[in-house]
Amino acid sequence: MAAYTIRPINTGFIPTYPKQYHFHHSVVNYIKGISDEKEPSPCFAFLLERDGHYTLVDTGMADTARADKYHHPGSWQDPGLAIHEQIETLGISCEQIELIVLTHMHWDHVYNIEKFQGARVVANETEYRFALEPIPLYHKSYEHPSLGIRAPWDGMKIETVSGETQIAPGIVVFETPGHSPGHMSVEVDTKNGKYILCGDSAFRLDNFKPVPEISYTITPPARYADIVTCWRSIELQKNRCKSMDKLLLTHDMTLINRCAETPVLGL
């Protein structure tokens, strides 16, 4: 088995309203403590390492000015939090990143990707096609040229895959659409078992919990392109993983404290 370690790297914070993003309106009366105020969510990328070989799953969010102007007002990225800055602090150069896997191609998962010119970049075929020409509702998410800006991945060679695919020893991607048309999750082998890097297929671990009062097997989020595929993708990952601690979400606030205690997972 090809055993990796996984280092979650937070690239900044994005404030959103939980009732507009994290929890579907049908569940809010059954869950205590959902805030009506904006709450900052982290934006993680994940550094995988195996025998001196490095892979990134996503590359994180835009800088403060761009995130605040074009995306979510109040978003911020403190100095030094850009993904390339953080990996260099770890003693790893951009040239050492051999593979970048994109869970999807929204602005907060692809920024600074151009810093890694030597990396093989893999995305889902459906996601890539949609990112090239999204409907106007998603122009901001994909930084469409109509905004007068250029997406970081524009002009880069991107390898596309579909279905369930092994893209490297110990790294398998599988389709988890719903949040975006071609979202995919990444299953990674480690000495401590298989982890699933879920991207934005869910926003909180709470999304994997049932709501028995209304016979829900999960707690659906409120932000999605397709609620049916979103629901099924969350169920799929819930059934596929061995335990909830093996699910790693891009925007889950609980991962902040977990990383403070255990910076590297999979050991």
N, C-alpha and C positions, 0 to 999 in steps of 0.2 A: 504493500500500500504506500502511495506517495503521501507522506504526512506533512502538512503545512502548519505554520503558526499564523495566527490572525491578530493583527494590531488595528483596532478601531482608531481612526483619527478624525477628531471633530474639526471641521473647517469654518465654523461660525454658527450664527443663530438666526432663525427666521421666525418672527412673531406671527401667529395665526390665532383665529378664534376656534377653540375646540369644537363648538357646536356647528361650525361651518366646515371644519376639516376632519376632525378626528372621530366624531360620533354622529352617526345617522340620526335624523330627527326622530325616528321611530323608537329609539332606545333611551332618549334622554330622561324620560320619566322613571326609568327603572335603574338608573345608575346615579349614585349620590356623588355630589361634589364636582360636577362638571361646571367649569367657570364660564361666565358670560364675558369675561375680559380676555384680551389678547394674552397669549402665553408664548414665550420664546421656546422654540424647539431646536435642538442641535442639528447639524448636517454632517453626518459621518461619511467618510470614505474608508476603505479597508485595505490595509497592506498585508499581502500574503507573502510568506517566505518559506522556501524549501531548499535546503542545501545551497544557499547563496544565490538562489534565483528568486526574483521579485515580480509580483503581480499586484496591480491595483484593481479593486472593484470600485468603480466610479472615481471621480477626481474632485468632487466637492463643489461648493457654491462660489458665486461671483464675489468680487470685492464689495465693500460697503457701499460705495457710490453707485455702482451699477445695480446691485441688489435692491437698494432703496428706491432708485429712480424708476426702474423698469419692472420690478417684481413685487416684493412685499415691503411696503414702507416700514421703516424701523429696523430692517435687517442689518446685521453688522458682522464684520469679520475683523477681529482684532489683529494688530500687526503680528506677523509671524505665523498666522494660522492657515495661510494658503498651502495647499497640499505639497507643492514642490519645496516650499520653505521648511515644512515639518519633516519631510523625509530627508532633506539635507542635514537638518539638525540631528537626525539619527545616524548620520554618517553614510547615507546612501545618495548617490548622484542620480539625476534624472535619467542619465544614460543607462543605468543599471536596471531600470524598469523594462522588463521584456514583454509584458502583456498587460493590457487594460481591458477589463470587461465592464461594459455599461449595462446596468440593470434597465435603464431607459435613458432618454436623451433630453430630459428637462434641464433647464439652466443650472439647477443646483446640484447636478450630478456630472457635469461635463466641463466645468470651468478649469482653466489652466491645462487642459489636455494637450494643447499645442507645445507645452514644455517638454513633452516626452516623445520627441520625434522618432526615436529608435524603437518604440514599442509597437507591437501588433495590437490593433484595436478591434474588438469584437462587439457587435450589437445584434439585436434581433432584426431579422429582415423586415417584418411588418413595421417595427418601430422606426427603422431607418427610412423607409419609404414615406411614412407619415411625417417624420421630422423634416423631410425635404419640402413638403407642401401640406402643412397642417391646415385645418379649417381656421378661420379668423379667430374663433374663440380661444385657440391655443397658440396664436402668434407669439405671445409673450413667453409662454412656457418653453418654446423652442427657439426663441430669439430670431424670429423670421425677419428677412431683409426689409419688410414693410415698416419695421420699427426704426430703421435707419442705423442699425447695428449689425454686427456679423457674429454668428454663433462660433464659439471657439473651435469646433470640429470642422467648420466649413473648409473645404479644400483638402482635408486629410483622407488618406486611404482607410476605409472602414470595411472590415470583413463581416459579412452577415451570415447568421445561422438561423435555423428554425427548428421547432420541436425540441426534443431533449438531445443534447449534444455534449460529448466530452471534448473540451477544447484544449485540455492539457492533462497530463497524468494527475489524477486526484481532484480535478475541477470539472464539474458537470453543470451546464446551464439547462434550465427548463422553463417553459413558458408559464407566466403568471399574469396574464393581461387583466385589465380592469381599471387600474389607475391610469394607465395609458394603453393605447392599442396593442403595442408589442412589448410590454414589460416582461422581463424575465428575471428569475432568481438564480442564485449561484450556490451550488452545494459543494462544500470543500471538505476533503478528508484531513483529519488531524489525528494525533495520537490519542486524543480524548473523544474520538468519534466524529461523526459528520455534523457540520454546522451548515445552516442555510442563511445566506445573506439575502434578505427579503426586499431590499430596496424600499420602494414606496407602495408595495402591494398591501401593506398595512402601515399605520403610523405609530401605533402603540401596541405593546404586548396585550393590552386590554382588548384589542380587536380580535384576538384569538379566543377570548372567553365566551361561553354561552350566555344567553339571556333566557333562562328557563321559563320566566313568566309569559313570554310570548313565543316559546318554542324555537328560538333562534339558536343555532349551533355555534354561531360566532356573534361578535358585536361589530356590525359593519361600519366603516368610516363614512364620512359625508362628502368626500372629494373623490370623484371617479369619472372615468369616461364611459364606463359600462358597469352598472351595478351587478348584473348577473355574473359576468366573468370575474368581477372583483370578489364577489362572495365565494365563488367556486375556487378561486385561486387561494384565498385565505384558508378554506377548508382543506385544499390539497396540501398546503404546507404544514398545516396543523397535523394532518394524518401522516405526513411523510417524516416529520422530525421525531426523534426519540424522546425529547423533553423540551420544555419551553425555553430552557437556558441555552438551547442550541439555535434559537431564532434570533438573528441580529438585524435590527431595523435601522434605517438611515436616520429617522427623526425621533427615536424613542428616548425620552429624557432619562429613563432609568439607566441607560447605557453610560451616562456621564459618571455616576457614582460607581458603577461596576468597573469602569476603566481606571478610576482612581485607585481601586483596590487591586485590580488585575489588569495591567496594561496590555498584556499579551495573552491571548486565549489559545486553547488547543494543546497546551503542554501536557 
